[in-house]
Amino acid sequence: MSQSQGSHITAQNYASVSLEQYQSRIIETWPELMSRPALYTWLRVVKHATAACEGVRKSAWNEALEEIGTVVVLWLAFIAKLNAVARSSSVDDDIVFAIPFSPSDIVWSKYPCVCPVDFGLAVVDAEMPSWDDRPGKCCRCPGQKRDVDERPQKQKEFAMQQLRVFAANNQQKQPNSMAQFENALRDVYSGSVYVLSMDEIALHLMEEIGEVSQALAATTTSHAARVKDVDLQQFEEERKGQAQSIAEELADVFSWAVTFVEKVRLQYSSFAEYFAAGVAATQDAQLPPHTQHVVAYGPEKINLADIIWKKYGINYGEFRCAVCGQPICRCDEENQRLLHGKILESYAGNIRTAILNLASETAALRGAEGEGPS
């Protein structure tokens, strides 16, 4: 598969390309992500977010940053899979998770340069604000905790509906790149970053990842689709609500990933060590051109695009698999993946045998532990 110009990410453009261009490049690099179950990719998001939080616990900031970059890469891949399912004419279990929104639309609909909660508190009894008069340009949630926590559910739903209208009315203001989205979120939540501890931010990130999982689980049941009495109109409305819920929770994951990086910035005195670590060329006296301009970055400049570039591009001058170093991943040639296509069928018997043997061995071990000297 050849790289399309729109998704060719290099040292010259990595900081200015859109979320959709990153998404396209990710799928070109790891095409198997589109043929595997969507939940497989989401479990990898959970895996790397957990590792990022472990890095926080250990104050291992290099590790935390690298893992959060991978979280965003897999977040984009997951959305790509749900988009593809929505457009496909074939039907499989992933259809229950399908959503029609691009990554940029997902983030903008929830965070149109405004705190959703501040916006909701302001619009309940007021008209839709203009762009210049929008509330919550800098989040004030920490000072309104009681009002935030005690909002009735109907008020929350009305506020979210109005927020989506506001975002649609101001679509022309939507950022064009990952870095611009990140800067917009930083402007809104700059105060919260100082108030919240690193542990609180890590917990918030994991909470939002859990809420995506809850939203996904909610799609597996339906109050409108019953075997003997199906209300198709109600079913479609229910499904639209479920898709919207998934999209909103996915937006929250991106927002807290940005906040995570922003807080690490305050913990880390310099990012020179981070960018030098793992860059093969740094052992030489002269760094190659595609590393010179980022290795000396200070903490005030670091962003998600830099973190992703450091792992997936800095050693190659273009976006590639960090393991095999290829623009189109060849790791499967070295390491068979059981979730890839029909390869699982060949090993199903071996899996069952191994699991049953494990059960027998565990039972025998428990029996042996019960045998002691009389």
Summary of the structure (lengths in Angstrom):
residues: 374
radius of gyration: 23.2
end to end distance: 69.4
largest distance: 83.0
contacts: 1116
relative contact order: 0.13
helix: 66%
strand: 1%
